[in-house]
Amino acid sequence: MAATVKAIRQGWGEASPESRRQFLEEITPGNLTRMAWVAGIYLPISVGGLVYNALFTHLPDLVPWALFDIGLAIVSLALALVLRKTAGFLPAKLWVIRTYYAYCLISMTGYYFSTLVSYPNNPVYVLGLLLPALVFRLPPREFLILLGGTHVVYLAELLLTNNSEGVRPAAAFLGTDSLVLAIIAAWTLFSKDWQSFLRSRALRKANESLLKATEDLNEVMLLAAHDIKGPLLNIRSLFRILGTKPEWRAEPYREVVAECDKALTNLVELVGDMLETHELEQGAKVPVFRPTRISELLLTARDNLAASAAAKGSDIVIDNPAEEEPWPTDPTLCLRVVENLLSNAIKYSPPGSTVRIEWRREADVCCIDVRDSGPGIPGEEEPYLFQKFQRTGNQPTAGESSNGLGLFIVARLAKLLNGEVSCFPNAGGGSVFRLELRASRDAEGGGFSSLKDHDAGQ
């Protein structure tokens, strides 16, 4: 933090050449834009002066100067517009700005001397110094040289000009006062832009460091999850083997083994969900669409979760199967979604209840509904239901685990499958989770293999 504050407070003279170069590259487009505006405004004024002279004053000496001003305004405007769109010519752009800055100063000074005899307190010179200082951003050395050089010429011409008594001191005082104001204005605006540049750069570096730290943390979490999952699976397998030993048949020992197995299963599910969440957020999962029998997929999901349902005395029923036609989807990812929805329905339904699955086709949409008999989703929690680590106020009915990642994974997988998942109240109590799959243009044509064959090839 202290290093960041120090970097922001760094003065122009203390900055490295690279920092100065980056800053000048950043402010040059703005200088060119302002140069285009100044030239664009000055051009019609110069043309108007030439027309006015031709119609009313008829002074031949003003014509060359008016034509010169018109030509210079056209060149300045064209240069500003062209260089504003051109990359890689920073030195040229800076020289253009310096030259135009000097021209603005000289032009105003020359105009001032043209009216000095008749109007000694003419404010044109004041504006001639202040306006370029307010409009353009140049490094301190640049605007000090230009402003100082202009003022030296101003004082020299003032000494060589025949004026009435008292005009010269007043004009010298007015010019010097204007010079001080112009220097203060130019330095204030330049310093403001410089400090803004330093703050933006410090913030950008801090964001880069934070992003790097976040990526490192994600990498550590991923490695930790991989390293934890293997031993957990081994420990769970050993406990299950111990539970089958004749000498461990006594009820107290079996209860201990069952509780250990349950805890390890919860940990394995948590680590698996964390790994899957990471893969989804990193875009590592890429669906492979193929014609798939949805009825076969639902039967597989029911069989995979039959043991969990039986442990609670619950049933999984597939209602009203639709016509047996293949649907283009990724069978592995779609099975994962259906199993997650079924698992949730079993967890939150009371023991002995029935979880129902229904699927149907509606035009170019395949709908899969999972209906439970649980307490339902509170209305105020529905908008946050599919967010990461979001838990509802309801609790699983048999002490099952809930880490708040299941529905987040479901929603992300549904999106990968060119679909979406939603939730609404069930007419008979509980909730209905609906997976809507739209036909994907990426589906491979031709025949299809069974889901079991597909799983065997993974």
N, C-alpha and C positions, 0 to 999 in steps of 0.2 A: 504493500500500500504506500509506504514512504517513497519507494522508487517511482511509483506512478505519479505521486504528487510532485516529486522533484522533476520528473520529465515534463509535466504540464507547465511548470513554472520556468522552464528553460527559456532564456532570452535568445534573440536572433543572433547576437554575437557569439553565444556559447554553443550554438547548434553545429552539428557536423555538416560538411558539404553535401552529403547524401540527403540529410533532412531538408536542407535548404532547396535542393533540386526538386525533391518530391513536393514541397510546398509551392514552389513556383509553377510546377506542372499543374497543380491543383487550381491555382488562382488565375492562371493565364486564360482559360476559356471564359471566365467571367469578365476579365479585362477586355477581351476581344468582343464580347457581347456588348459591353458598355461603349466600346469604341465605335461599334456599328450604330448604336443609338445616337451617339454624339454626331457622327458623320451624317447619319440620316436626317437629323434635325437641322444641322448646319447647312446641308445642301439646298433645301428650299429657301432658307433665309438668304443665302448667297444669290440664288437665282432671282428672288424677289428684289434684292438690292440692285442687281443689274437692270432689271425691268424698270424699276423706279427711276434709276439714273437716266435710262433711255427716254422715258416719257416726260420727266419733270426737270431734273437738275442739269442734264446735258454736260457733264464734266468728263472730258476725254481721258484724263489721268486715272479715273476710277475704273475704267473698263478693263485694262490689263489685270489689275488687282482682283477685280470681281471674277474674271475668267480663271485666274490662278486659284482663287478660293474654290470655285466650282469644280475645277479639275482635281484639286487635292481632296475635296470631299468625296468625289466619285471614287478616286483611287483608294482612299481610306476605307470607304464603305465596302468596296469589292474585296480588299485585302482581309478585312475583319470577317466577312462572311465566308470567304474561301478558307482562310486559315482556321476558322472555328470548326470546320468540318474535316480538317486535315490533321493527321497524327504523325509524330516523329520529327517535328520541326520546331522544337521548343526554343532554341537560340534565336531563330528567325522571328518567331512570334514575339519574343521579348524585345528584340530590336525594333520591331514595328511599333510596339506599345511605347517604347522610349521615344522614338522619333515623333509619333503622333502627340505624345505628351508635350514634347518640346515645341511642336508646331502650335498647339493650343496656347501655350504660354507666350510664344513670340507673337502670335496673331493678336491676342488681347493687348499685349504691350504696344504693338504697332498702332492698333486702333486708339489706344489711350493717347499716344503722342500726336495722333492726327487731330485730336480735339483738345489738346492741352492748353493751347493759346486762348481758345474761346471759352473753355469750361475747365478751369484748373482743378476743381474738386470732383472730376468725373470718376464715378465708382467702377468703371470698366476694368481698371487694373486690379482692383480688389477681387472682382469676380474672376478675372483672368488667372489669378493665383489660387483662389479657393476652389473653383469648380473642378479643375483637373485633380487637385489634391483630394477632393471628395469622391470623384468618379473613379479614378484609376488606383490600383494597388501596386506599388513598386517598393522594392527593398529600400531601407533607409538611405544607403549611399546613393541610390539612383535618384530619389526625389530630392535629396539635399543638393546634389550636383546640378540638377535641372532647375530647381527653384533658386539656388544661389547664383547660378550663371545668369538666369533671367534677371535677377535683381541687380547684378553688377552692370549688365547692359542698360537696365532701366536708369540706374544712378548716373552712368556715363552720359547717356542721352539727355538726361535732365540737366547736367552741368553744361552741355553744349547747346542747349536750347535757350533762345532769348525769351524770357518771360517777364511779365510785369512784376513789380515789387511785391515780395511776400509769397509769390506762387511757388518758388523753388523749395523753400523750407517746408511749406505745407505739403507739397507733393512728395518730398523725401520722407517726411514723417508718415504720411498715409501709406506710401509704398512699403516702408519698413514694417509698419504695424501689420499690414496685409501679409507680408512674408512670414512673420511670427505665427499668425493665425493659420496660415496654410501649412506650415511645418507641424504645428500641433494637431491639426485635423488629419493630415496625411499619416503621421505617426500613430495617432489614436486608432484610426481605422485599420491600418496595417497590423498593429499589435493585436487588435481584436480578432482579425482573421487568423493570425499566427497562433494565438492561444486556442482558438476553435480547432485549428488543424492539429495542435498537440493533444487536445482532449480527445478528438476523434481517433487519432492514432493510438493513444493510450488505451482507449476503450476497445479498439479493435484488437490490440495485443492481449488485453485482459480476456476478451471473448475467445480468442484463439487458445489461450492458456486454459481457460475453463473447458472449452470443447475437447482439448487434448486430455485434460484430467478426467472428463466424463468418459471419453473413449477408453482410457486406461482402466477406469473403474469397471466399465462394461466388460472389458477383456478379462479382468481379474474375476468378475462374477461368473463369466462364462466358463473360464477354466475351473473355478471352484465348483461350479455346478456339475461339470463333466467329471471332475475328480471325486465328488461326493456320490454321484448317482451309482457308479459301479460298486463301491463297497456296500452301499445300502441294499442293492439288489442281492449281493452275496449274503449279507446278514439275514435278510428276509428269507432267502432260500434255506439257510441253515436252520432258522427257527421253525420253518415249516417241516423240515426233515425231523427235527427233534420232536415235534408234535405227533409224529407217526410212530415213534419208538414205543414198544410195549411198556418199558419201565416208566415212561412219561404219561401213561394213560390216566393216572390219578387226576381227578377233576381240578384240584388247585394248580397243578403244574400246567395242565392244558389251558386253564384260564390265563395264567401268566404268559404262556407262549402266544395265545390268541391276542392278548393286549399288545405284546411286543410286535406281533405281525401287523396289527392294525396301525400302530404308531409308525412303523417302518413303511407301510403302504402309503400313509399320508405324506411322509417325507418324500418318497419316490414320486408321488403325484405332484407335489409342490415343485421339486427340482425339474421334473419333466415339463410342467407348465411354464416354469421360468425359462427353460431352454427354448421351448416353442415360441414363447412371447418374444424372446430375443431374435429368433430366426424371422418371425413375421415383421418385426420392426426394422430389421436390416434388409428385408426383401429377399431373404435366402430361399423362401419357398416359391417354387414356380409350378403352377398347376399344369398337368398334362391331360387335356380333355380327350375323352373317348366315349363311344356309345356304351352306356351302362344300364343294366336292368335295375331299376330302383327297387322293385319288390325284393330282389335277391339281396340288395344292399341293406334293406331294412331287416330282413331275416338274419343276416349276419350280425347286425348291431344288436338285435334281440338276443341272439345266442351268446354274444360276448358279454352281455350284462345280465344274463339269466341268473347267475350265481348271486350277484348283488341283490337282485329282486327277491330271489328265494330266501335270502338271509332275513328279509323283512316280511316274508310271507306275502309278497306282492306279485302281481302278474303283469306281463307286458303283452298287450294285444294289438295286432295289426288289423285295423278296420278298413272295409271297403277298398280293397286293392284296385288300382286303376288298370287300364289295359296294359298288357305286357308288351310295351314298346321301349326300345332303348332311348335313353336320354343322354345328351352330350355333357359330361362332367368329368371331374377327376375323382375316381371311385375312392381312392385312399383318403383324400381331404374331405370329401363328402361324408364318408363313413365316420371320420373323426368328429365332424360337426354333429351328426345324428347321435353318436355315442355320448358326446358331451351333454346334449339336450336331454337324452334319456337318463343319464347319470344324475343330472340335476333334478329331473322329475321324480326319480326314485328317492333321492335324498330328502326332498321336502314334502313328499307325500306320506301320510300316516301308514304304519304297518298294516298289511292286509288289504291295501287298496290296489286299484288297477290303473296302470299307465297305458294310455292308448296312443297309437300312431296311425295317422291317416295320410294318404298321399293321393294327389289327383293332378290332372293336367288342365290348365286353363289357357287356351290359345297357345301362346309361345312361352308360357310360364309353367314350371313344375313346382307344386306346393307340397311341402311335408309339414304336417302339424303333429306336435307332441303335446298331449293333454295330460295334466296331472290333477291330483285331488288335494293339493296343498293349500296353504292359507292364502295364496294369491300374492300379487305384488302391490304394495302400497302406492297410491297414485303419485305421491310426492317423490317417490324413488324411481319411477319409470324413466325419466329423462337421463338418469345416470346409470341405468342398468347394465349397459354394455361398455362401461369405462373400466380402465385397468384398476385392479385392487378395490373395486367397488363391491361392498357387501350390503345385502339388504338387512332389514331388521329381523327377518325370519331366521330361524335356526334349523339345521337338519334334524329330522325327527328321531334319529337313532345315534346321535353323536358323531356323525360323519364329519370329515374335514371340509372346510370351504376357505380357499385362499384368495378369492376375488379375481381370479384370472380366467376361469372357465368360460364365462360369457364374453369376455373381451376377446379370447381366442376364437370363439364361435363367430363373432361379428367380423373379425379380420379374415378368417377363412372363407366366410360367406362372400365377402367382397372379392376375394381371389377367384371364387367360383362364379363370378359374374352374377351375384345375387345379393340378397340381404336377409337379415333375420329381424323379427319383430315379436312383440309380446302383447297379449290382450287377455282380459278375463275369460275364463271358461264358464259356459252357461250353467253347468252343474256345480260350480265351485272350483277353486284352483286357478290355474293359468294355462294358456295355450301359447306355446312358442312356435312360430311359423318360419320355416325356411323357404324362401322363394328363389328358385333358380331360373334364370333366363337363358334361352338358347344361346350358346357361345359360337361366334364365328370361327373360333380357333379349333373347334372339334375336328378330330380326324375322321375321315370317311371310312367306309368299309365295315367289316364285321367287328365283333367285340368278344373279348374273353370274359370268363366268369370272374367274379370278385375274388374268389379263393385262388384262382390261377394267378391273378394280378398280385395278390399279397405274397404268394409264394415266390414271385420273381423279384420282390423288393430286397 
